[in-house]
Amino acid sequence: MDKQTITLHVNGVFHQLQVSPETTLLRVLRDELHLTGTKNGCNQGHCGACTVIVDGRAVRSCITFAHRVDGAQVETIEGLARGDKLIQVATLKS
């Protein structure tokens, strides 16, 4: 299948990536960006181990196709701290 270019702002850093239509956001975060704090638990979106914040909403990255969040702001567990200090996270949208 043809790959497409997407852009993501992950933990405040801009990334431009080539992804296949079936590539999940989880695979991009772990395999391409080496942000391994986001875990693959059930791979079906039930357990929540893969949850990240996309444009202020909690999403299950194992069932979210990367191309569907093109241009989004993504926060992972690695983005919730500055050095050894946790930062305050804004209230998530429901």
Secondary structure in CASP SS format (residue, H / E / C, confidence):
PFRMAT SS
TARGET T0000
AUTHOR 0000-0000-0000
METHOD secondary structure of the structure
MODEL  1
M C 1.00
D C 1.00
K C 1.00
Q E 1.00
T E 1.00
I E 1.00
T E 1.00
L E 1.00
H E 1.00
V E 1.00
N C 1.00
G C 1.00
V E 1.00
F E 1.00
H E 1.00
Q E 1.00
L E 1.00
Q E 1.00
V E 1.00
S C 1.00
P C 1.00
E C 1.00
T C 1.00
T E 1.00
L H 1.00
L H 1.00
R H 1.00
V H 1.00
L H 1.00
R H 1.00
D H 1.00
E H 1.00
L C 1.00
H C 1.00
L C 1.00
T C 1.00
G C 1.00
T C 1.00
K C 1.00
N C 1.00
G C 1.00
C C 1.00
N C 1.00
Q C 1.00
G C 1.00
H C 1.00
C C 1.00
G C 1.00
A C 1.00
C C 1.00
T E 1.00
V E 1.00
I E 1.00
V E 1.00
D C 1.00
G C 1.00
R E 1.00
A E 1.00
V E 1.00
R E 1.00
S H 1.00
C H 1.00
I H 1.00
T C 1.00
F E 1.00
A H 1.00
H H 1.00
R H 1.00
V H 1.00
D C 1.00
G C 1.00
A C 1.00
Q E 1.00
V E 1.00
E E 1.00
T C 1.00
I H 1.00
E H 1.00
G H 1.00
L H 1.00
A E 1.00
R E 1.00
G C 1.00
D C 1.00
K E 1.00
L E 1.00
I C 1.00
Q C 1.00
V C 1.00
A C 1.00
T C 1.00
L C 1.00
K C 1.00
S C 1.00
END
